[in-house]
Amino acid sequence: MILKKGSFNLEKVKVIVIGGGPAGMMAALQAAKNGYQVSLVEKNKNLGKKLLITGKGRCNLTNYSDLNQHIKNIVDNPDFMYSSLAEFDAYRLYYFFEGLGLPLKIERGDRVFPSSNRAQDVLKVLQKELFKHEVELIQDQVVEILIKDQKVKGVNLKYQDQLEADKIILAAGGSSYPQTGSDGSGFELAQETGHKIINPEPGLCGLKTKEDWIYEAQGLKLKYVSLSLLKNGEEIFSEFGDLEIRNNYLDGPIVISASMHIDQNPEAYQLEIDLKPALDFQTLDQRILRDFDKYSNKYFGNSLGDLLPQKLIPVILKLSSIDYDKTVNQITAEEREELIYLLKKLKLNIKAKKGFERAIVTRGGISTEEINPKTMESRLIDNLYFAGEVIDLAAMTGGYNLQIAFSTGYKAGNNLN
């Protein structure tokens, strides 16, 4: 018999947590703190492999804002998260880590990072806490969740013996960055227990376009541009910031944000880039006139160096109907108007989302309709719980997705009885 949460005793109950990411580690910690005998099964050699690459290695732990702000930034099934965030919100997460001796800081947009700028330091305090609360770490892969009479009984492991369990928390992650171990195996385990899986797809990812000129501009970084996302010609999203043209796709903060507003029919969408958002049409026209006056005797192709990045000039020349070797003083007002329109409304047609290999999150997963949001327990199988990216939950950038992982992990580990 051991003491659980203060005033009453329980027989020691065995809990298996599947997955050693943020959600799994938090779930294991809470279960252990509540007096359960906890085993954490992780197939990688080390815990938190994906955690280490979040925030470009700095680990954007959360967004220091209230529940409503988090709900507003959750794209898929935000209402499901009310209970988890009410129990363990961004403020509690902040003080949880500071209580473990990890100094934090708040940056632009209320994004929270460790003061050291090292994701490794986040993982270190979590591992120390797991050790302190005697969580057993098992390096292996769960290949089957054992069910009898609609109740969990244990798991089959790939390399070791079968493990018995009274309760199981599945926190095996999604499909994004599969090289970190998030290879979709959690979806298979859930599906084998009878759960519905909403089709997984990349979220917060780059976008492939139909236009071939992006190959010519590969490596180009555009700062302080405006990006609009249109569906069937109607604007549904816009954002100001930076984008980057990589090998055959668009990337960067404003592009990955736009990707969260694209459904499973990406070809219905179009991007529109304003290369000069600080200038309206008239002001941009005046700016171009000054440049044209300066380079009046040069070819058009040699007159854009003050206006555009070098890598973008061949693209604009290709898309424009103005001849390269037309002298600037011969360019008509109509041709100049066409150039302005091109710079203010550079259009790209989306072909597909970039795959899971560089997607920040997974959209889709275990249907929230089959999970009790007050406990994270399955509505189909007794004593089976879920946490983290394996659930059909996804949010915008800014720390909101890690908060989902920590909050659902906390919720599951704290509501097992």
Stockholm file with secondary structure:
# STOCKHOLM 1.0

chainA/1-417         MILKKGSFNLEKVKVIVIGGGPAGMMAALQAAKNGYQVSLVEKNKNLGKKLLITGKGRCNLTNYSDLNQHIKNIVDNPDFMYSSLAEFDAYRLYYFFEGLGLPLKIERGDRVFPSSNRAQDVLKVLQKELFKHEVELIQDQVVEILIKDQKVKGVNLKYQDQLEADKIILAAGGSSYPQTGSDGSGFELAQETGHKIINPEPGLCGLKTKEDWIYEAQGLKLKYVSLSLLKNGEEIFSEFGDLEIRNNYLDGPIVISASMHIDQNPEAYQLEIDLKPALDFQTLDQRILRDFDKYSNKYFGNSLGDLLPQKLIPVILKLSSIDYDKTVNQITAEEREELIYLLKKLKLNIKAKKGFERAIVTRGGISTEEINPKTMESRLIDNLYFAGEVIDLAAMTGGYNLQIAFSTGYKAGNNLN
#=GR chainA/1-417 SS CEEETTTEEECCCEEEEECCSHHHHHHHHHHHHTTCEEEEEESSSSSCTTGGGGGGGTCCCEECSCHHHHHHHEEECGGGGHHHHHHSCHHHHHHHHHHTTCCEEEEGGGEEEETTCCHHHHHHHHHHHHHHTTCEEEESCEEEEEEETTEEEEEEESSSCCEECSEEEECCCCSSSGGGTCSSHHHHHHHHTTCCEEEEEEESCCEEESCSGGGTTTTCEEEEEEEEEEETTEEEEEEEEEEEEETTEEESHHHHHHHTTCCSCGGGEEEEEESCTTSCHHHHHHHHHHHHHHTTTSBGGGSCTTTSCGGGHHHHHHHSSSCTTSBGGGCCHHHHHHHHHHHHCEEEEEEEECCGGGCSEEEEEECGGGBCTTTCBBSSSBTEEECGGGBSCEECSSSHHHHHHHHHHHHHHHCCC
#=GC SS_cons         CEEETTTEEECCCEEEEECCSHHHHHHHHHHHHTTCEEEEEESSSSSCTTGGGGGGGTCCCEECSCHHHHHHHEEECGGGGHHHHHHSCHHHHHHHHHHTTCCEEEEGGGEEEETTCCHHHHHHHHHHHHHHTTCEEEESCEEEEEEETTEEEEEEESSSCCEECSEEEECCCCSSSGGGTCSSHHHHHHHHTTCCEEEEEEESCCEEESCSGGGTTTTCEEEEEEEEEEETTEEEEEEEEEEEEETTEEESHHHHHHHTTCCSCGGGEEEEEESCTTSCHHHHHHHHHHHHHHTTTSBGGGSCTTTSCGGGHHHHHHHSSSCTTSBGGGCCHHHHHHHHHHHHCEEEEEEEECCGGGCSEEEEEECGGGBCTTTCBBSSSBTEEECGGGBSCEECSSSHHHHHHHHHHHHHHHCCC
//
